[in-house]
C-alpha cells in the first residue's frame, strides 16, 4: 500500500504494509538511515525521531498511524535553531564514542530543550532515561545539553 510521509519537510512515498514500523520505512524504503535499529522493541531509544515535535520511537510506530504528521529525523533536526545548538554542542564536546545511539540521543535532547530551555540535572535525567548508551557517554551527554541550554 502506498503511503506519502512528511519527512524533514519533504513529501516522500513508500509502498509498504500498513503495519510496517516507521523505522523500517525510513531506513529501507526511503534511505534515511540516521535513525538506528537498536532493539526493535521500544527499549533503547536509538530509533528516536520527532513526530510533530515529540520524541517517539520509530520502531514502535506503524506507518499507517502517521497520516499527515511531520516526521523529523537526525538528518533534518539541524534546520531548527535548537537542533543546531544541540548538534554544535555535541560536536564541540566530542560526545560520541562509537556513535551508534547518538542520533537518538540528539533527538531526545532537542525535544527536551525545545520544551524546557533551562533543564535541571533531574529534568535531563528524566528526559534522557529512555536513551541507552552502551559506551556510557552519559556525563558528556549531560554536559552538552547544559552547553546547548546556555
Ligand atoms: Fe526502537 Fe530500540 S530500536 S527503541
Boltz pocket constraint, residues with backbone or C-beta under 6 A from the ligand:
constraints:
  - pocket:
      binder: B
      contacts: [[A, 36], [A, 37], [A, 38], [A, 39], [A, 40], [A, 41], [A, 42], [A, 43], [A, 44], [A, 45], [A, 46], [A, 47], [A, 48], [A, 57], [A, 58], [A, 59], [A, 60]]
      max_distance: 6.0
